[in-house]
């Protein structure tokens, strides 16, 4: 304020009663002195602008009802009275030079500056309070994010420990899917229990808040005056309860999101299970068809074995007849030779048939073994899924 008062005094001295004389005095100054005076003028003008802006802000905060014009202005009047008197003197702007160049006193300037300082302190306090709330909210958001990140990491570690690593060791998709389903169901039950617990806490806090409001309303109705300490204590408790309610709401929202994600995972696993069930039914039908085919192959194999046995018996009989053979007449020899040739051809044909039957038997046995293995796998699959 001392610098401001000095510059204000300089402004008043420069803009005096005889500006023409000052201009004549300035004409005798050199360039450096003129530059200095110009700088002083600029500083004085800037100071006057700041004072004018402060005065306008001060006047804008005044109540219009208090703006009552006064007949005269003296040095001891307040800044409010001066501003009102100045408003009345606007109509007399063409009066005397003294009226037009009237300035505020030091006391009035101090009063205006003090009030502006108080207003600025209030604004700074409000801004600080707002920034504290803003910082508190962001700090709560960061803490919530850290808690969620910790929970996600913990859930991932538990899932890897309980499901992923055992599944990689055993390499069984059936057991893995069952463990995943059981793990998800356990997590869902735990989340549901936590949601119910938080909901009950939220309801109890709301009831407690309602009860406190009723007590406060009853005190107001009775006329009991609360002390400042009690009021501050109630404000602190109310703020704490509001923070708890916000935390519970955030936890509830987080649990709802987790439940939604878990339901999506459960739906996807249900779809996979349905696909596996359909594939199992398709394999059962194929196994039934292969089993019928195997029955037919066994019947055909038995028939071929019977025919082979008959052919071997016939061959042995013919061999015995050849061993007991006596030289017959020429005609009988030729006839027997022809019959022998026919029989040899028949034997070769039967041998080829037997070889073909043996190859078919090997093929059928191989197919039968494969069908048995597939049937055993299907039975194991049905036992696991309870089909």
Residue pairs with C-beta under 8 A, 6 or more apart in sequence:
1 109
1 110
1 113
4 47
4 50
4 51
4 109
5 106
5 109
7 43
7 44
7 47
8 44
8 47
8 48
8 51
8 103
8 109
10 40
10 44
11 44
11 45
11 47
11 48
12 101
12 103
14 22
14 40
14 41
14 44
15 101
16 22
17 97
26 34
26 37
29 37
51 104
51 109
54 112
54 113
54 116
55 83
55 104
55 112
57 116
57 119
58 79
58 83
58 112
58 115
58 116
59 83
61 119
62 80
62 83
66 80
66 84
67 83
67 84
67 87
68 84
69 84
69 85
69 87
69 88
70 77
70 81
70 84
70 85
70 88
72 85
73 81
73 82
73 85
73 86
73 89
73 102
75 105
76 107
77 85
77 108
78 108
78 111
79 104
79 108
79 109
79 111
79 112
79 115
82 104
82 108
86 102
89 95
89 99
89 102
92 99
93 100
104 112
140 243
140 246
144 250
144 254
148 254
155 187
159 183
162 179
162 183
163 176
163 179
163 180
163 183
166 179
167 175
167 176
167 179
170 176
174 381
174 384
174 385
177 269
177 272
177 273
177 276
180 269
181 266
181 269
181 273
184 262
184 265
184 266
184 269
187 262
188 259
188 262
188 266
191 255
191 258
191 259
191 262
192 259
194 251
194 255
195 252
195 255
195 256
195 259
198 248
198 251
198 252
198 255
199 252
201 248
202 245
202 248
202 249
202 252
205 241
205 244
205 245
205 248
206 245
208 241
209 238
209 241
209 245
212 234
212 237
212 238
216 234
219 226
226 234
276 385
277 385
277 387
280 378
280 381
280 382
280 385
280 387
283 374
283 378
283 381
284 378
284 382
287 371
287 374
287 375
287 378
290 367
290 371
290 374
291 371
291 375
293 367
294 364
294 367
294 368
294 371
297 364
297 367
297 368
298 364
298 368
300 360
300 364
301 357
301 360
301 361
301 364
304 353
304 357
304 360
304 361
305 357
307 353
307 357
308 350
308 353
308 354
308 357
311 347
311 350
311 353
311 354
315 347
315 350
318 343
318 347
322 340
325 336
327 333
328 336
381 387
